[in-house]
Amino acid sequence: MKARFIGAAIFGITGVSILLSLGFWQMRRLEWKLALIDQIEARIHNDPVAVPADPNEERDRYLPVTAEGNFTGEAAFVLSSLREVGPGLRVIAVLETPEGRRLLVDRGFVPEARRDDVPLAVDDVTIEGNLDWPGDVDSYTPAPDLGRNLWFARDPGPMAEALDAESVLLVARQDSAAASPLLTMPISGVALKNDHLEYAITWFLLASVWAVMTIALLWRIRRTTV
């Protein structure tokens, strides 16, 4: 019985320790995410500059920029959805500058039923926004349906290759050519998924339950030995 009591105690303490460590790890992740959000918010609203000649992800992510030129009519459509609106598409358009640069611009969201109502070829436009290299693609993301010009994630590299543009995305904050039904979707730190607190609470609650169950088990074992 003594060996059983000690084994149950070790098992219980180990389980509680693991669950608590997961909870504290999520709390550290929460601190990191909040710091990242503050960093993004502090940068995205700075005065915009010209798009660097050689944009670098590590140096220039979220850099506020401005660009002028013509929307060529070339675009990629990314399957998306918006709460309270429903399914739709992100419009990734090619902006050709007077210097001949071809930039990818995330112009925002359009409801799926109104895809054809967005004018794609527009002259003399001015865009203000932020550079980004979205990490939307994962191992479960389907390959794009090039026949329908439908993508399932924003992926600047392959999109740039398909549209013969630079491999960087300018996410519009202000688009002089934007009009209904197109809804501009600027970068915002608060839009980052931040559910670490909920996960931490879950792990801590599980640790509490595990501790209570362990105490109850030890009590039962001890009673049987009396």
N, C-alpha and C positions, 0 to 999 in steps of 0.2 A: 504493500500500500504506500509505503514511504517513497519508493521509486516512482510509483504512479503520480503521487502528489508533486514530486520534484519535476518530473517530466512535463506535467500539465502546466506548472508554474513557468518553466523555461519556455514552453511553446507559447504561453500567453504573453509573457514579457517580450519575446521576440516579435510576435505579431504586432503588439502595441508599438514597439520601437520602430518597426518598418512603416507602419501607418503614420506615426508622428513625423518621421523623417520625410515622408512624401508630402505631408502638410506643410512642413517648414520649407521644403524645396519650392512648393508652389508660392509661398509667401516671398521667397527670394525672387522668383520669377515675376511676381506682382510688382516688387520694387523696381526690377529691371524694366518692365513694360511701362510703368508710370514715368520713369526717367526718359525712356524712348519717346513717349508721347510729348513730354515737355520739350525735348530736343527738337522734335518735328515742328511743334507749334511755334517754337522760338525762331525757327528758320524760314518756314514757308511764307511768312508775311513780311519778310524783308523787301527792300526795294528791288524790283526785277532788273536783271542785267541781260546783255545779249547772250544767246546760246553759245557756250564755249566752242572753239574750233574743234576740239577733241574731247568731248565729254567723257568723264570718268565716273564710274558708279560709286566708288568709295569716296571720292572727293565731292561729286556734284549731285548726289541723290538729294532730292527735295529742293535743289537750288531754284530760287525764283528767277524766271527768265521772261523775256518778251521777244516776239518774232512777228515779222510782217511778210506778206506774200499772197499767193493765190492757192486756194484749194483746187487741186488738179481734177477732182472727180474720182480719183482712185481711193478706195477705202476697204477696210476689213471690218466685219461685224462680229462682235463677241457676244455669245449667249450670256444673258444676265437676268437679273430680276431686281425689282425695287419694291420695298414694303409699301403697301397701300396703293401701288400702281399695278404690280403684277409682272409677268414675264416681258422681257424686252431685249434690247441689244445695246452694247457699247459701240459707238462709232469711232473707229480709229482711221483717221483721214491723213492723206499726204498733203503737206503744206510745202510749196516750192517758193523759196525766198528769192529776192532780186539777185543774190549772189549765186543762185543755182543750187543751193542746198535743198535736199528733200528730207523734211522732218516728219516723223510720225506724231500726230496730235490726237490725244484722246479727247474728243469733243463732248462726250457725255453719253447720256442714256436716252433711248427712244423706245416707246412701247412697241411691241412686236407688230401689232396691226398697222402701225403708222411708219414702218420702215421706209417706204417709198415716198413719204412726205418730206423727208429731209433733203434739201438741196446739197449736193456733194461738190459741184463745181462752182466756186465763188471767188471772185477777184477782189483784190485790195482789202484783205482782212488783217486784223491785228489780234494777236493772241498773247495773253498773259497767263502764266501758270507756273508749274513746277516740273522739273525733270524727275523721271522715275524709271526704275528698272523693276517692274512688279514681279513678285515671286508667286504668281498665281498658279503656275504649272506644277503638278506633282505626278506621281507614278500612275494615278488613276485618270488623268486627264486624257480624253480621246484625242486622236489626231484630227486636225481641222478638216472640214468637208470643203475642199477647195472648189468643188463643182457648184456648191451653193454659196460660196464665199462666207462660210460660217465657221467661226472659231469657238473654242470652248474655254479659253483662258487668254488673257493678255500676255503675249510672249514676244517681246520686241525683236529678238534675233530672227526667228523664222518669218515674222511679219515684215520686217525690213527687207529680208531676202525676197519675199513674194511681191512686195510693192516697190522694190528697188529704191529703198530709202535708208537713212542712217539708223543704226541699231540703238536708238534711245527714244523714250516716249516723253512727250511734253503733255502733261495732264492740264487741260485748260481750266483756268479759274475765271477768266473773262474772255469771251469769244465774240468779236464784233459781228460775226455772221450768225450767231446763235438765235434761233427763234423757235417758237412752239412748232412741233411737239418735242424738240430737242431740249433736254434738261442737262445743263452743265453740272459735272460732278467733280468738284475740286478736291485735291488731297486735303485730308484733315486728320490730325493725330487722334482725335476722339473717335474716328471711324475704325481704328485698329481694334481687332478682337481682343478683349481683355476679360477673360473669365477665370483668371487665376484665383481670385478670392473665393469664387464659388467652389472651385476644385479643392482649395485649401480647407474650407469649411467641411466639405464632404469627407476628406481624409481624416480630419480631426474628429468628426462625428463617428466615423467607423472605428477610430482608435478608442473612443469612449465606449462604444458598444462592445468591442472586443475585450476591453478591460473589465466591464461589468460581467460579461459572459465568463471570463476567466475566473473572476472572484466567485461567481456562483458555482462554477465547476469545482474549484478548490474547496469551497464550503461543503459541497456534497461529498467529495472524496473524504474530507476530514470526518464528516458525520458517520460515514460507513465504517471508519476505523475505530470509532468510540464504542 
